[in-house]
Amino acid sequence: MSGATKQMIVSTNGLTKSYGGRTVLDSVDIRVPEGAIYGFIGANGAGKTTTLKILMGLISATSGEATVMGMERGSLPVKPLDGIAYLPDVPEINSWLTAREALLLFGSISGVDRNTAPDRAESLLKLVGLENTQLKVGGFSRGMKQRLGIAVALMGSPRLLILDEPTSALDPIGRAQVLEIIESLRGKTTVLFSSHLLADVQQVCSHVGILNRGQLLSQGTLEEVIASAPQPETSIRLSGQQASIVRARNLLERELPEITIQSQANSLQNAYTHLVKGRNS
Ligand code: ATP
């Protein structure tokens, strides 16, 4: 194992998965550093859920290696792993429970100390903004279910939290709330989450990996991946009153040069488009 791999909480080498001769993951090498918020980006069918399921030990790989917190993944059965929590894209929580009851139930199933569980549940309810609701889960909105799902996943204080498309089915407010929760975990829990919503990933992630049709096209810190593609430039030519004001302030230039700025707003979108373009035609 190399020195670089040792600091990784998740790493894969040549991870490959085929279904009936069709390769859906093709020699993927993922590196998730401890402490990262890692955005695993890919379009529908890119292979994100397949990868996450292999990491969780829910399915086997066809070939290659995967290591999660120093334990091997990839072939079944896997050894149970403490300190990891997984939230599928549609979390199913018993509809007749309140949020508090769901947390306490999950806490007892996963071995959380009975004396500390109520306090832990209370602080998680606050973290996800559900401390005041008396509704049962059956009456929750999608966003509330997703936030409760994250709280349930955090009940056992995992070192690694894996979320499959946590914001994809939510409205803008629900998305913002879930992103805020993920942001609040920075420095405390390593988070690996899949998404095709690039603005969400750009907002909270320290690291990203771009998966396209089973192949990892780019990976690194957010800044590295953004820098791997030329950024679009926008030229602005001032005219009329704005130009007169700028001329009056500068005094030196009678003719104003065109001003060129680089937009950072959609830079991950730009890098993604640049990397994927031409590969999917
Ligand atoms: P989405 O965002 O739509 O969930 P994804 O990136 O998570 O997409 P996967 O669910 O990993 O993609 O699927 C990758 C490919 O593997 C898809 O083409 C899918 O049809 C195929 N696939 C997944 N599971 C199976 C299975 N059990 N049998 C056959 N093919 C499968």
Residues whose N, C-alpha, C, O or C-beta is under 5 A from the ligand:
A	BS01	ATP	Y19 V24 G42 A43 N44 G45 A46 G47 K48 T49 T50
